[in-house]
Amino acid sequence: VQLQASGGGLVQAGGSLRLSCAASTYTFSSYVMGWFRQAPGKEREIVAHIHWNGVNTFYADSVKGRFTISRDNAKNTVYLQMDSLKPGDTAVYYCAARGAGMKVFNYWGQGTEVTVSS
């Protein structure tokens, strides 16, 4: 599975961005899709993930109520809508896929950089 993330950029605090991640696989709907981020000098952390049905989702406490993950299985794409952005959201954002029966995310995209200015 190849993952291509896009949509990052520079935004002021309080602004919004939408990240997209396109997957090259015929079985996209079988994967749990996730977004992770890594800020400078920090470890990578989970932001959100979404199951095949688009209903079961998880959010890190730090983004609950501000970020929304969604997917379009017909387009093999997962999205991360980021609203009310804060400087602390500045990071490289990665999309990832977890195959059926897997306990870890085993496919990773190249990352897209998000910078939130104060």
C-alpha positions as CSV (number, residue, x, y, z in Angstrom):
1,V,0.0,0.0,0.0
2,Q,1.3,3.4,-1.0
3,L,0.1,6.5,0.9
4,Q,0.4,10.0,-0.4
5,A,-0.5,12.8,2.1
6,S,-1.1,16.4,1.1
7,G,-2.7,19.6,2.4
8,G,-0.2,20.9,4.9
9,G,0.9,24.4,5.0
10,L,1.2,27.6,7.1
11,V,-1.8,28.9,8.9
12,Q,-2.5,31.3,11.7
13,A,-3.7,30.2,15.1
14,G,-7.5,29.7,15.0
15,G,-7.4,28.8,11.3
16,S,-8.2,25.5,9.6
17,L,-6.6,23.1,7.3
18,R,-7.7,19.8,5.7
19,L,-5.2,17.1,5.1
20,S,-5.8,14.3,2.6
21,C,-4.2,11.0,2.1
22,A,-4.7,8.9,-1.0
23,A,-4.0,5.2,-0.9
24,S,-3.0,3.0,-3.8
25,T,-4.8,-0.3,-3.0
26,Y,-7.8,-2.2,-4.2
27,T,-8.7,-3.1,-0.7
28,F,-8.7,0.4,1.0
29,S,-11.9,-0.3,2.8
30,S,-10.3,-3.2,4.7
31,Y,-7.7,-0.9,6.4
32,V,-7.9,1.1,9.6
33,M,-6.6,4.5,8.6
34,G,-4.8,6.8,10.9
35,W,-3.1,10.2,11.2
36,F,0.0,10.7,13.4
37,R,2.1,13.7,13.9
38,Q,5.7,14.4,15.0
39,A,6.7,17.8,16.3
40,P,10.3,18.9,16.4
41,G,12.2,17.2,19.2
42,K,9.2,15.1,20.2
43,E,8.1,11.5,19.6
44,R,5.5,10.6,17.0
45,E,2.0,10.5,18.4
46,I,-1.4,9.3,17.3
47,V,-3.8,12.0,16.3
48,A,-6.8,10.0,15.1
49,H,-7.8,6.8,13.4
50,I,-10.9,5.6,11.7
51,H,-12.2,2.1,11.0
52,W,-13.5,0.8,7.6
53,N,-17.1,1.8,8.2
54,G,-16.2,5.4,8.9
55,V,-18.2,5.3,12.1
56,N,-15.7,4.0,14.6
57,T,-13.1,6.7,15.3
58,F,-10.5,7.6,17.9
59,Y,-9.1,11.0,18.8
60,A,-6.2,12.0,21.0
61,D,-7.4,14.2,23.9
62,S,-5.4,17.1,22.6
63,V,-7.4,17.3,19.3
64,K,-10.9,16.2,20.4
65,G,-13.5,18.7,19.4
66,R,-11.2,20.4,17.0
67,F,-10.1,17.7,14.5
68,T,-12.3,15.4,12.4
69,I,-11.2,12.3,10.6
70,S,-13.2,10.9,7.8
71,R,-12.8,8.6,4.8
72,D,-14.2,8.1,1.4
73,N,-13.8,4.4,0.5
74,A,-14.8,5.1,-3.1
75,K,-11.9,7.5,-3.5
76,N,-9.4,5.5,-1.4
77,T,-8.9,8.7,0.6
78,V,-8.8,9.6,4.3
79,Y,-9.1,13.2,5.5
80,L,-8.2,15.1,8.6
81,Q,-10.2,18.3,9.0
82,M,-8.3,20.5,11.5
83,D,-10.1,23.5,13.0
84,S,-9.2,26.0,15.7
85,L,-5.5,25.2,15.1
86,K,-3.0,26.1,17.8
87,P,0.7,26.6,17.7
88,G,1.1,23.3,19.5
89,D,-0.4,21.5,16.5
90,T,2.7,22.4,14.5
91,A,4.2,19.1,13.3
92,V,4.8,16.8,10.4
93,Y,1.6,14.9,9.9
94,Y,1.7,11.3,8.6
95,C,-1.1,9.1,7.4
96,A,-0.8,5.4,8.0
97,A,-2.7,2.2,7.3
98,R,-3.3,-0.8,9.5
99,G,-4.1,-4.1,7.8
100,A,-6.9,-6.4,8.9
101,G,-5.8,-8.4,11.9
102,M,-2.7,-6.2,12.5
103,K,-2.0,-4.6,15.8
104,V,0.2,-1.8,14.5
105,F,0.1,0.6,11.6
106,N,2.3,-1.1,9.0
107,Y,2.1,1.3,6.0
108,W,3.2,4.9,6.2
109,G,3.0,8.0,4.0
110,Q,5.7,10.5,3.5
111,G,4.3,13.2,5.8
112,T,3.0,16.7,5.2
113,E,4.1,19.7,7.3
114,V,1.7,21.8,9.2
115,T,2.9,25.1,10.8
116,V,0.6,27.2,13.0
117,S,1.8,30.7,13.8
118,S,0.7,32.6,16.8
